[in-house]
Amino acid sequence: MLSLALATLRHRLTGFLGAFVALALGTTMIGMMALTLAATFGTPHPGPQRFRAAAAVVAPLGFEGQPMKAPAVLSAEVVAQVTAAGTTTADRSFPVRLDAGSSGATSQVGRTGHPWSSAAFAGYRLLAGRAPQAAGEIAVTGGAESLVGRTVEVGTAATGTGTSTGTASHGVASDGAASLGEVSGATASGAPAPGGPRRYTVVGVTDALWFESAVFFGDAEAQRLSPGVNALVTDQDPGRLAAAVAGRAVVLGGADLTRLDPDSTGGAQALADAQAMAGSTTGLAVCVAVFVVTATFAFAAEQRRRELALLRLVGASPRQVRRMVLGEALLIGVAAAAVGCVLAPLGTVPLRSWMLGHGVAPDWFTIPIGLPALLVAFVLGVAAALAGSASTLVRVSLVRPVEVLRESVVERRAMTPVRWLLGAGMLVGAVAAGVVIARTEPYLAASARKYEAVPVLYVGAFTLLAPVLVRPVTRLLVGPLRGSAKAGPLLVRENVLTARRRTAATVAPIVVAVGLVGTLLTMQRSGDAAVLARQQQEVHTAGVVVPGGSGIDAGTLERLAAVPGVRVTPVTSMNVRIGTAAGDQIDSLSTLAVPAAALGTTITPPVRSGSLASPPANFLVIDEHAAESDGLAVGDQVVALLPTGVRVPTVIAAVVARGLHGDDTYLSAAVTGTPAPTQAYLDSETGRGRPLDEGQTAAVRRALTGSGAHLATYDAYLEARRTQAAEQTDTAAVVILGIALAYALIAVANTLVMAMAGRRREFALLGLAGAVRVQIVRVVAAESAVAVLVGTALAAAATVAAAATQHASLSRLVPDAPTVVPWWQIGATVALCAVVTVAAASSATVRATRGRAAEAAGGRE
């Protein structure tokens, strides 16, 4: 039967063209995203980066002998011992603020200050000017040569820590307690460096390296700005040096130097966003391709029902018919998948440009042509063709010839058993997944990446069940046409109701397009809104000081504290490691360092055990996830390893509700030294949450002058967060949903072209009955508009179901959890579908009605 399949393809190219186009474009879409996803794996930049030219580096010691990166500092004893033993170069890394617009420097991830003496170890080369020497000189990376000689403003935040003495690492007494005065005194020696903006002259410009955007200072100026030594580069023997500093520092060399890189993964971490986007889009691309290709093949088989019935009449067995249909699908699948694999690399060129332009991937990201990724796309393309064809096998092979001939006039069954099984299975799976998540892990509903499968299952279910849902939905929508005495509305209504498979084939891509936009964007925005609603319920403040760069410097914080009648609550975001007194690491937490007085007043997370009232001076508050995974409870004593390398004893004062996005933990600011706060909450001293009066507001704004920070009300701050989250969602949707939407629209047009080509006899009979071409086109356009309405209704049902399922989970975490529906995006998608559908149907009808009506009615095509 394979030869017969080849013959039918050769003589029915027009009929199979739609399936070929749908499958080729689907494979192209899958291939594009598979290539992009493959490019995000691996190690783009293997080997050491920051200290690539160093023989050995001495770094601060963390838990279990692990090295620590800046801002961790070496103890004064280690620095003195290593320096006395041989040639060393002190490396310092500290955050700086340099306006890329005014400096002409290349904008990269973060800005880091270093002494010029350490530049050579990373491989920096001067492109213009000279090295900085004096206190007021700097060299910048990635800037234009014309920048040399210009004066720019550079902001630095006081570290508050000089060269650490290291004694705090042994500050845990036998009973687990320690003197907080001793801990605080052990964090620094010498006065903290003054923070704030200062004018510098650019004397040199270097090339840019991928892992950082650096600003180099003279060695003495770098030491003034950041007294602590973050690492020592030396040419001494690593083995002998490791023995000398054992238990106080770590000595690294060779490939181990990657552990001190800003991105120790060699660039893989920088591709996390690109990988998440490519992974989500690849999964959606496969689902969309399978849905659309299945609907297209089913409709193609439906149009050939008379031909297949004749084969049965002349003696073809059901098995032979199945083999022929699968053979056709295999031939179409191989050819279309091959074309898609050729087109896929071409599509990655604009995709990469978009990713770079919107910050989804770093500037050095490339998408090479990978044969494994294309092979996966090819296999999936062929599999989609076979799956689409297989969904029709029961109908075309098991029905008796006479019944098939009868059904060629009037459709009786709209669904095949396979389609029933898949559609019902997806619907049950979506409901079951939503119920399980709501009962066991409701926090997953706030994460688009983790909850994505639920809305996709809903959309898939309504897409596959479209043939059986078309009739009741259509009857509801076209009910007003029932009483019309005009022939046109009556013809539209009956055509839509009797040709359910044709209508379903048009409706399916619309359900996919509108449904994915509605469900995924609603899920994303509702999750983001729930996170912000939770934050609004937990934080009670009138205003927020938001820094413009690396943090709020010490000078600015002092000026804020001096404003009469204003209460300042500094909040510092940091990563800390917790462990035992013996030095074993328990976990790594993202935490907020806050004053004890802020707990239970300004900051009120839901408490599960313990209390936020009068916590100990060295308190640590953890969330349920950390408590369960680490086996910790209220009253347990753990050692917190700060980013500076200092170890402080802490007591778990309370366990709070699990965070919606990451850890929700709090650490006493009394044990962290004086790091630059990442924001500050401002209230009137008359009460928490009381707004500042006009005089206080003006005084605060004067205190912030020149710091790069700005004051905002808390409501305005959260609104800005909402706007930023919405922009990020829309940016991701351009790729994740844009490609699927474009493919669905092409599939709609493709299906309509196939359908109109098969309705030539019908149009000819209308012409013989007296209808002119304009009237026929209007009828078809109206049918297409009804199909769009039906598809939109089914997509709306999927969106409502997905939103209700998500709300059930979010309501367990956030009282009155908001549901945010992207009305504008949904409306634009529906309008776009309507324009494409009506235009494609009208143009295809115009082509199908060419020629004399009598000839077409007689069967000549």
C-alpha positions in Angstrom: 0.0 0.0 0.0 3.0 2.3 0.2 3.1 2.6 -3.6 -0.6 3.4 -3.6 0.1 6.1 -0.9 2.8 7.6 -3.1 0.4 7.6 -6.1 -2.3 9.3 -4.1 0.1 11.9 -2.9 1.3 12.6 -6.5 -2.3 13.0 -7.8 -3.6 14.9 -4.7 -0.9 17.4 -4.0 -3.4 20.2 -3.5 -5.3 18.2 -0.9 -2.2 17.3 1.1 -0.6 20.7 0.7 -2.2 22.0 3.9 -1.0 19.1 6.0 2.5 19.5 4.5 2.6 23.3 5.2 1.3 22.8 8.8 3.8 20.1 9.5 6.8 21.9 7.9 6.1 25.1 9.9 5.6 23.0 13.1 8.9 21.3 12.6 10.5 24.7 11.9 9.1 26.1 15.1 10.3 23.0 17.1 13.7 23.1 15.4 14.2 26.8 16.2 13.5 26.3 19.9 15.4 23.0 20.1 18.5 24.7 18.7 18.1 27.6 21.1 17.6 25.3 24.0 20.6 23.2 23.1 22.7 26.4 22.9 22.0 27.2 26.5 23.4 24.0 27.9 27.0 23.2 28.7 29.8 25.6 29.7 30.2 28.4 27.2 33.4 29.7 28.8 35.3 26.7 30.4 38.3 27.2 32.7 39.2 30.0 35.1 38.2 33.6 34.1 38.8 36.1 36.8 42.2 34.6 37.8 43.1 32.8 34.6 46.8 33.9 34.6 47.3 33.3 38.4 49.5 30.5 39.7 47.8 30.3 43.1 45.2 32.3 44.9 44.5 32.4 48.6 40.7 32.9 49.3 38.6 33.2 52.5 37.4 29.9 54.1 33.8 28.9 54.2 32.0 25.9 55.6 33.5 22.5 54.9 36.7 23.9 53.4 34.8 25.7 50.6 36.3 29.0 49.3 34.3 32.2 49.5 34.2 35.1 47.0 33.9 38.8 47.6 32.7 40.4 49.8 34.3 37.8 52.0 37.7 39.0 53.2 40.9 37.3 54.5 42.0 37.8 58.0 44.8 40.2 58.8 47.0 37.3 60.1 46.7 35.4 56.8 47.4 38.5 54.7 50.5 39.3 56.7 51.8 35.7 56.7 51.3 35.1 53.0 52.7 38.5 52.0 55.8 38.0 54.2 56.5 34.6 52.5 56.7 35.8 48.9 55.4 37.9 46.1 51.6 38.6 46.4 49.1 40.9 44.8 46.0 41.9 46.9 42.7 41.7 45.0 39.7 43.6 46.0 36.2 43.4 44.5 33.5 45.9 45.5 30.4 47.3 43.9 30.4 50.7 42.2 27.9 52.8 40.4 28.9 54.2 37.0 26.3 55.7 34.7 26.7 53.9 31.3 25.0 56.7 29.5 27.4 59.3 30.7 30.5 57.1 30.6 30.0 55.5 27.2 30.9 52.2 28.8 29.3 49.0 27.7 26.3 48.0 29.9 26.9 44.5 31.3 25.8 42.5 34.3 26.7 44.5 37.4 29.7 46.9 37.9 32.7 45.9 40.0 35.6 47.9 41.3 39.2 46.3 41.3 42.7 47.6 41.9 44.6 47.9 38.7 47.3 45.5 39.8 44.8 42.6 39.5 43.7 43.4 35.9 46.4 41.3 34.3 45.3 38.1 36.0 41.9 38.3 34.2 43.5 39.2 30.8 42.4 42.8 30.6 44.3 44.8 28.0 44.5 48.6 27.6 43.0 49.8 24.4 43.6 53.5 25.0 45.2 55.7 27.7 47.2 54.4 30.6 46.7 52.7 33.9 45.2 54.6 36.9 47.7 55.7 39.5 46.5 58.7 41.4 43.5 58.8 43.8 41.2 60.5 41.3 41.9 58.2 38.3 40.1 55.2 36.9 40.1 52.9 33.9 36.8 51.4 32.6 36.1 48.4 30.5 34.3 48.3 27.2 34.2 52.1 26.8 34.9 54.2 23.7 38.5 55.5 23.3 37.0 59.1 23.3 36.1 58.5 27.0 39.8 59.0 28.0 40.2 62.4 29.7 36.6 62.8 30.7 35.5 63.2 34.3 32.7 61.0 35.5 30.9 60.4 38.7 31.5 57.1 40.5 29.4 56.0 43.4 30.6 53.5 46.0 29.0 52.1 49.1 30.9 51.9 52.3 31.6 48.3 53.1 31.8 48.9 56.8 34.4 46.2 57.1 38.1 46.6 57.0 40.4 43.6 57.0 38.6 40.9 59.0 40.5 39.6 61.9 38.9 36.2 61.5 38.3 35.8 65.2 34.5 35.8 64.8 34.7 32.4 63.1 35.5 30.9 66.4 33.1 33.1 68.4 30.7 30.3 69.3 30.9 29.3 72.9 30.4 25.8 74.2 26.7 26.5 74.9 26.2 27.9 71.4 26.1 31.5 72.6 28.5 34.3 71.9 29.0 37.9 72.8 27.5 40.0 70.1 29.8 42.8 71.1 32.8 40.5 70.3 31.2 39.4 67.0 30.6 43.0 65.9 34.0 44.1 67.0 35.6 41.2 65.1 34.1 42.1 61.8 36.3 44.9 61.1 39.5 46.7 62.0 40.1 50.3 60.9 37.5 52.9 59.9 35.1 52.0 57.2 35.6 53.5 53.8 33.5 56.6 53.1 30.7 55.8 50.6 28.9 58.0 48.1 29.6 59.6 44.7 32.9 61.1 43.8 34.4 62.6 40.6 37.0 60.6 38.8 39.0 61.2 35.6 39.0 58.3 33.1 42.7 57.8 32.2 42.3 54.4 30.4 39.9 52.1 28.6 40.3 48.4 28.4 38.6 45.6 26.4 35.4 44.1 27.8 35.3 40.6 29.3 32.0 38.6 29.3 31.7 38.0 33.0 31.8 41.5 34.5 31.9 45.2 33.8 34.8 46.5 35.7 36.1 49.8 36.9 39.8 49.9 37.9 41.3 52.2 40.5 44.8 52.8 41.6 45.9 50.3 44.2 45.9 52.8 47.1 42.5 54.2 46.1 41.0 50.7 45.9 42.4 49.9 49.3 40.8 53.1 50.7 37.4 52.3 49.2 37.5 48.6 50.2 40.1 47.9 53.0 39.4 44.2 53.2 41.5 41.9 51.0 39.2 39.5 49.1 41.9 37.3 47.7 45.7 37.1 47.4 47.4 36.2 44.2 50.8 34.7 44.7 53.5 32.7 42.9 54.3 30.6 46.0 54.1 26.8 46.0 50.4 25.9 46.5 51.0 22.8 48.6 53.3 24.5 51.1 51.0 27.5 51.2 47.9 25.4 51.9 49.7 23.8 54.8 50.7 27.2 56.2 47.1 28.6 56.2 45.2 25.4 56.9 42.0 26.1 58.8 42.1 29.8 58.1 42.0 30.1 54.3 41.8 28.1 51.1 44.6 27.9 48.4 43.4 27.3 44.9 45.2 26.8 41.6 44.6 25.5 38.1 41.1 24.5 37.2 40.0 25.1 40.8 40.3 28.8 40.2 36.9 28.7 38.5 35.4 28.6 42.0 36.4 32.2 42.5 34.9 33.5 39.2 31.9 35.8 39.3 30.1 33.1 37.4 31.7 29.8 38.5 29.5 28.0 35.9 31.5 29.4 33.0 28.5 31.4 31.6 25.8 28.8 32.2 24.3 30.8 35.0 24.0 33.9 32.7 22.0 31.7 30.3 19.4 30.7 32.9 16.7 33.1 31.6 17.4 32.1 28.0 17.2 28.4 29.0 13.9 28.9 30.8 12.4 30.8 27.9 13.7 28.2 25.3 12.5 25.3 27.5 9.0 26.7 27.9 8.7 27.7 24.3 10.0 24.3 23.1 7.4 22.5 25.2 4.7 24.8 23.9 5.9 24.4 20.3 5.6 20.6 20.6 2.1 20.8 22.1 0.9 23.4 19.6 2.4 21.5 16.6 0.7 18.2 17.8 -2.7 19.9 18.3 -2.7 21.7 15.0 -1.2 18.9 13.0 -3.7 16.4 14.5 -6.6 18.7 13.6 -5.2 19.3 10.1 -4.7 15.6 9.3 -8.1 14.7 10.6 -9.7 17.3 8.4 -7.7 16.2 5.4 -8.9 12.6 6.0 -12.4 13.9 6.3 -12.3 15.6 2.9 -11.1 12.3 1.4 -13.9 10.2 2.9 -15.6 9.5 -0.5 -12.3 8.4 -2.0 -11.6 6.0 1.0 -15.1 4.6 0.8 -14.6 3.8 -2.9 -11.4 1.9 -1.9 -13.4 -0.1 0.5 -16.0 -0.8 -2.1 -13.5 -2.2 -4.6 -12.1 -4.7 -2.0 -9.6 -2.9 0.1 -9.4 -4.3 3.6 -9.4 -2.1 6.8 -5.8 -3.0 7.3 -4.8 -1.9 3.8 -6.6 1.4 4.2 -4.8 2.0 7.5 -1.4 1.2 5.9 -2.1 3.5 3.0 -3.2 6.4 5.3 -0.1 5.9 7.6 2.1 5.6 4.5 0.8 8.9 3.2 1.4 10.5 6.6 4.9 9.0 6.7 5.8 10.4 3.3 4.4 13.8 4.1 6.0 13.8 7.5 9.5 12.9 6.2 9.3 15.6 3.5 7.8 18.3 5.7 10.1 17.6 8.6 13.1 17.8 6.3 12.0 21.2 5.1 11.4 22.3 8.6 14.9 21.3 9.7 16.3 23.4 6.8 14.3 26.4 7.8 14.9 26.2 11.5 18.5 27.5 11.6 17.3 30.5 9.5 14.7 31.3 12.1 17.2 31.4 14.9 18.9 34.5 13.5 16.1 37.0 14.2 15.3 35.0 17.4 18.8 35.6 18.7 18.7 39.3 17.9 15.5 39.7 19.8 16.8 37.8 22.8 19.9 40.0 22.9 18.0 43.2 22.4 15.6 42.4 25.3 18.2 41.2 27.8 17.0 37.6 27.7 20.5 36.4 26.8 23.9 38.0 27.2 25.7 39.7 24.2 28.1 36.7 23.7 25.2 34.2 23.3 25.2 32.3 20.0 22.9 29.6 18.5 25.0 27.2 16.5 23.6 24.6 14.1 23.4 21.4 16.1 22.6 18.1 14.4 21.2 16.4 17.5 18.7 19.3 18.0 17.6 19.1 14.4 17.4 15.3 14.6 15.0 15.7 17.6 12.9 18.2 15.6 12.8 15.8 12.6 11.7 12.9 14.7 9.1 15.0 16.5 7.8 16.3 13.1 7.4 12.8 11.7 5.9 11.6 15.0 3.3 14.4 14.9 2.4 13.4 11.3 1.9 9.8 12.3 0.0 10.8 15.4 -2.3 13.1 13.4 -2.9 10.3 10.9 -3.4 7.7 13.6 -6.2 9.7 15.1 -8.3 9.0 12.0 -7.6 5.3 11.5 -10.5 4.0 13.4 -13.0 6.0 11.4 -11.5 5.4 7.9 -11.0 1.6 8.4 -13.7 0.2 10.6 -16.8 1.7 9.1 -18.6 -0.3 6.5 -18.3 1.1 2.9 -22.1 1.9 2.6 -22.0 3.7 6.0 -19.0 5.7 4.9 -20.7 6.7 1.7 -23.7 7.8 3.7 -21.6 9.8 6.1 -20.0 11.6 3.2 -23.2 13.5 2.8 -24.2 14.1 6.4 -21.7 13.9 9.3 -22.9 11.8 12.2 -19.9 11.3 14.6 -17.6 14.3 15.3 -15.0 12.5 17.5 -12.8 9.5 17.1 -12.1 7.2 20.1 -8.4 8.4 20.1 -9.4 12.0 20.3 -11.9 11.3 23.0 -9.2 9.5 25.0 -6.6 12.3 24.6 -9.1 15.2 25.2 -10.7 13.6 28.3 -7.3 12.5 29.6 -5.9 16.1 29.4 -9.0 17.5 31.0 -8.8 15.0 33.9 -5.1 15.6 34.2 -5.5 19.4 34.4 -8.1 19.1 37.1 -6.2 16.4 39.0 -2.9 18.4 38.9 -4.6 21.5 40.1 -6.3 19.7 43.0 -3.1 18.0 44.1 -1.1 21.2 43.9 -3.7 23.1 45.8 -3.7 20.5 48.6 0.0 19.8 48.8 2.2 22.5 47.3 0.1 25.6 46.6 3.1 27.8 46.3 3.8 26.3 42.9 0.8 28.2 41.5 2.8 31.4 41.9 5.6 30.2 39.6 4.8 30.3 35.9 7.6 27.9 35.1 6.4 25.3 37.6 2.6 25.7 37.0 2.7 26.0 33.2 1.6 22.4 32.6 -1.9 23.0 34.1 -3.1 25.8 31.7 -1.5 24.0 28.7 -3.5 20.8 29.6 -6.7 22.8 29.8 -6.0 24.4 26.4 -5.1 21.0 24.9 -8.3 19.4 26.3 -10.6 22.1 24.9 -8.8 21.9 21.6 -9.1 18.2 21.2 -12.7 18.2 22.4 -13.7 21.0 20.1 -15.6 18.8 17.6 -18.1 17.7 20.3 -18.3 21.2 21.9 -18.8 23.0 18.6 -22.5 22.2 18.2 -23.8 23.4 21.6 -21.6 26.5 21.6 -22.6 27.3 18.0 -26.3 26.9 18.8 -25.9 29.3 21.7 -24.0 31.9 19.7 -26.1 31.7 16.5 -29.4 31.4 18.4 -30.5 34.9 17.2 -30.2 33.7 13.6 -32.7 30.9 14.1 -35.7 33.2 13.5 -34.2 35.0 10.5 -36.2 34.7 7.3 -33.2 35.6 5.2 -31.4 32.9 3.3 -27.9 34.1 4.2 -28.1 33.8 8.0 -30.0 30.5 7.8 -27.3 29.1 5.4 -24.5 30.3 7.8 -26.2 28.6 10.7 -26.8 25.3 9.0 -23.4 25.1 7.4 -21.6 25.6 10.7 -23.8 23.1 12.5 -23.7 20.3 9.8 -20.0 20.6 8.9 -18.8 20.2 12.5 -15.4 18.7 11.5 -14.7 21.5 9.1 -15.7 24.0 11.8 -13.7 22.1 14.4 -10.6 22.1 12.1 -10.9 25.9 11.9 -11.7 26.4 15.6 -8.8 24.3 16.9 -6.0 26.7 16.0 -8.0 29.6 17.3 -8.5 27.8 20.7 -4.8 27.2 20.8 -3.9 30.8 20.0 -6.4 32.6 22.2 -6.3 29.9 24.9 -2.5 30.0 25.3 -2.5 33.8 25.5 -5.3 33.9 27.9 -4.3 31.0 30.3 -0.5 31.6 30.4 -0.7 35.4 30.7 -3.4 35.2 33.3 -1.4 32.6 35.2 1.8 34.6 35.1 0.2 37.9 36.1 -2.0 36.4 38.8 1.1 34.7 40.3 3.1 38.0 40.2 0.1 39.9 41.7 -0.1 37.3 44.5 3.5 37.7 45.4 3.1 41.5 45.6 -0.1 41.2 47.5 1.6 39.0 50.0 4.4 41.6 50.3 1.9 44.4 50.8 0.2 42.4 53.6 3.5 41.6 55.3 5.3 45.0 55.1 3.8 48.1 56.7 5.6 51.2 55.8 4.8 54.7 54.3 7.8 55.1 52.1 10.7 53.2 50.5 14.2 54.5 49.7 15.3 52.7 46.5 19.0 52.9 45.7 20.1 53.7 42.2 23.0 51.3 42.2 24.8 48.9 44.6 23.1 50.1 47.8 22.6 53.0 50.1 25.9 54.3 51.2 26.7 55.0 54.9 26.7 58.8 54.4 23.2 58.8 52.9 22.0 56.5 55.7 23.4 58.9 58.3 21.6 61.8 56.7 18.3 59.9 56.6 18.6 59.0 60.2 19.2 62.7 61.1 15.9 63.8 59.6 13.7 64.8 62.5 10.5 62.8 63.1 11.5 60.0 60.6 12.0 56.4 61.6 14.4 54.6 59.3 14.4 50.8 58.9 17.4 49.7 56.8 16.9 46.3 55.0 19.8 44.4 53.4 19.3 41.5 51.0 22.1 39.0 51.2 22.9 35.3 50.8 24.0 33.5 54.0 25.0 29.9 54.6 24.0 28.3 57.8 25.8 25.4 59.5 26.9 23.8 62.7 29.4 24.9 65.2 31.7 22.1 63.9 31.7 23.8 60.5 29.3 21.5 58.6 27.0 23.4 56.2 23.2 22.9 56.6 21.8 25.2 53.9 22.2 28.4 51.8 19.5 31.0 52.3 18.5 34.2 50.6 17.7 36.4 53.6 16.9 40.0 54.6 18.9 41.6 57.4 16.6 43.7 59.5 16.6 45.3 62.9 14.9 43.4 65.7 12.4 46.2 66.3 11.1 45.8 62.7 9.8 42.3 63.2 6.2 42.1 64.2 5.7 45.9 63.5 7.1 46.9 60.1 7.6 43.3 58.8 4.8 40.9 59.8 5.1 37.5 57.9 2.6 34.9 58.9 4.1 33.0 61.9 3.8 29.2 62.0 5.7 28.6 65.2 7.7 30.8 67.6 7.1 34.5 68.0 8.3 37.7 66.4 7.8 39.7 69.6 11.1 40.5 71.4 13.4 38.2 69.4 16.9 37.7 70.7 19.6 40.0 69.4 21.1 37.3 67.2 17.7 36.0 65.8 17.2 34.1 62.6 13.7 33.6 61.2 13.3 30.9 58.6 10.3 29.8 56.5 8.5 26.4 56.5 10.5 25.1 53.5 13.8 25.6 55.2 12.5 24.2 58.5 11.2 21.1 56.9 14.1 20.4 54.5 16.8 21.1 57.0 15.1 19.6 60.1 15.2 22.9 62.0 12.8 24.2 64.7 12.3 27.2 66.9 15.1 27.4 69.5 17.7 25.6 67.4 21.1 27.3 67.3 23.0 27.5 64.0 26.0 29.4 62.8 25.4 31.9 60.0 28.3 32.4 57.6 27.9 36.0 56.3 28.9 37.1 52.8 31.9 38.8 54.4 33.2 35.5 55.6 32.3 36.2 59.3 30.7 33.4 61.3 28.1 34.5 63.8 25.9 32.3 66.2 22.2 32.7 65.7 19.0 31.3 67.3 15.9 30.4 65.3 13.3 32.7 66.8 10.4 31.8 64.6 9.2 29.8 61.6 7.1 31.7 59.1 5.0 30.8 56.1 6.8 29.6 53.0 7.9 32.3 50.5 6.1 32.4 47.2 9.3 33.1 45.2 12.3 31.7 47.0 13.3 31.9 50.7 11.4 34.1 53.1 13.9 34.4 55.9 15.2 37.2 58.2 18.4 37.8 60.0 19.3 40.2 62.8 21.0 43.3 61.4 22.9 43.5 64.7 25.2 40.5 63.6 25.9 41.5 60.0 28.1 44.5 60.6 27.4 47.5 58.4 26.8 46.4 54.9 25.2 48.8 52.5 21.4 48.4 52.8 19.6 47.5 49.6 16.6 49.6 50.6 15.2 51.5 53.6 11.7 51.8 54.9 10.7 55.2 56.2 7.8 56.0 58.6 6.8 58.8 60.8 7.9 58.4 64.4 4.2 58.9 65.4 3.5 55.3 64.2 4.3 52.6 61.8 2.9 53.1 58.3 2.1 56.8 59.0 3.0 58.9 56.0 5.6 61.6 56.1 4.4 65.2 56.1 5.6 67.6 53.4 8.5 69.0 55.5 9.8 65.5 56.3 9.4 64.4 52.6 11.4 67.4 51.5 14.1 66.8 54.1 14.4 63.1 53.0 14.7 64.2 49.3 17.5 66.6 50.3 19.3 63.8 52.2 19.2 61.7 49.1 20.6 64.3 46.8 23.6 63.0 44.9 23.2 59.4 46.2 21.5 58.0 43.2 18.6 56.8 45.5 15.1 58.0 45.3 12.1 58.1 47.6 8.7 56.5 46.7 5.6 55.7 48.6 5.2 52.0 49.3 2.1 51.9 47.1 4.0 53.5 44.2 6.9 51.1 44.8 4.6 48.1 44.6 2.9 49.6 41.5 6.3 50.0 39.8 7.1 46.4 40.7 3.7 45.3 39.1 4.5 47.3 36.0 8.0 45.8 35.8 6.6 42.3 36.2 4.0 42.9 33.5 6.7 44.2 31.1 8.8 41.1 31.8 5.8 38.9 31.2 5.0 40.6 27.9 8.6 40.4 26.9 8.7 36.6 27.5 5.3 36.3 25.8 6.6 37.7 22.6 8.7 34.6 22.1 6.9 32.0 24.2 3.5 32.8 22.8 4.3 34.8 19.7 5.8 31.9 17.8 2.9 29.6 18.8 0.4 32.3 17.9 2.0 32.9 14.5 1.9 29.2 13.8 -1.7 28.9 14.9 -2.8 31.7 12.6 -0.9 30.1 9.7 -2.7 26.9 10.5 -6.1 28.7 10.5 -5.4 30.1 7.0 -4.0 26.8 5.8 -7.1 24.9 7.0 -9.5 27.4 5.4 -7.7 27.2 2.0 -8.0 23.4 2.2 -11.7 23.7 3.2 -12.6 26.2 0.5 -10.9 24.1 -2.2 -13.1 21.1 -1.2 -16.3 23.2 -1.4 -16.2 24.1 -5.0 -19.2 21.9 -5.9 -21.1 23.5 -3.0 -20.3 27.0 -4.2 -21.2 26.0 -7.8 -24.6 24.7 -6.7 -25.2 28.0 -4.9 -24.3 29.8 -8.1 -26.8 27.7 -10.1 -29.4 28.6 -7.5 -28.9 32.3 -8.2 -26.3 33.3 -5.7 -23.6 35.7 -7.0 -19.9 35.5 -5.9 -20.2 38.4 -3.5 -23.1 36.7 -1.7 -21.1 33.4 -1.5 -18.1 35.2 -0.1 -20.2 37.0 2.5 -21.7 33.7 3.7 -18.2 32.1 4.0 -16.9 35.2 5.8 -19.8 35.0 8.2 -19.1 31.3 8.8 -15.5 32.1 9.5 -16.5 34.9 12.0 -18.8 32.4 13.8 -15.8 29.9 13.9 -13.7 32.7 15.6 -16.5 33.3 18.1 -16.8 29.6 18.9 -13.0 29.3 19.2 -12.9 32.3 21.5 -15.7 30.9 23.6 -13.8 27.6 24.1 -10.6 29.5 24.8 -12.4 31.6 27.4 -13.7 28.4 29.0 -10.1 27.1 29.2 -8.9 30.4 30.7 -11.7 30.5 33.3 -11.0 26.9 34.3 -7.2 27.5 34.5 -7.7 30.7 36.5 -10.1 29.1 38.9 -7.7 26.2 39.5 -4.8 28.6 40.1 -6.9 30.8 42.4 -7.8 27.8 44.6 -4.1 27.3 45.2 -3.2 31.0 45.7 -6.0 31.6 48.1 -4.4 29.2 50.5 -1.3 31.4 50.6 -2.7 35.0 50.1 -6.1 36.0 51.4 -8.2 37.5 48.6 -5.6 36.5 46.1 -6.1 38.6 42.9 -6.8 37.2 39.5 -5.4 39.4 36.8 -6.8 38.9 33.3 -4.8 40.4 30.4 -7.9 41.8 28.6 -5.9 43.9 26.1 -3.7 41.0 25.0 -6.6 38.6 24.7 -8.7 41.1 22.7 -5.8 41.8 20.4 -5.3 38.1 19.8 -9.0 37.6 19.1 -9.0 40.5 16.7 -5.9 39.2 14.9 -7.5 35.7 14.6 -10.7 37.3 13.2 -8.8 39.3 10.6 -6.7 36.3 9.5 -9.6 33.9 9.4 -12.0 36.1 7.5 -9.4 37.3 5.1 -8.1 33.8 4.4 -11.7 32.4 4.0 -12.8 35.2 1.7 -9.7 35.1 -0.6 -9.9 31.3 -0.8 -13.6 31.5 -1.7 -12.9 34.0 -4.4 -10.4 31.5 -5.9 -12.8 28.6 -5.5 -15.7 30.3 -7.3 -13.8 31.1 -10.4 -15.0 29.3 -13.6 -18.4 28.3 -14.8 -20.8 27.0 -12.2 -22.2 24.2 -14.3 -18.7 22.7 -14.8 -17.8 22.8 -11.2 -21.2 21.3 -10.2 -20.6 18.5 -12.7 -17.4 17.5 -10.9 -14.7 19.2 -13.1 -12.1 20.9 -10.9 
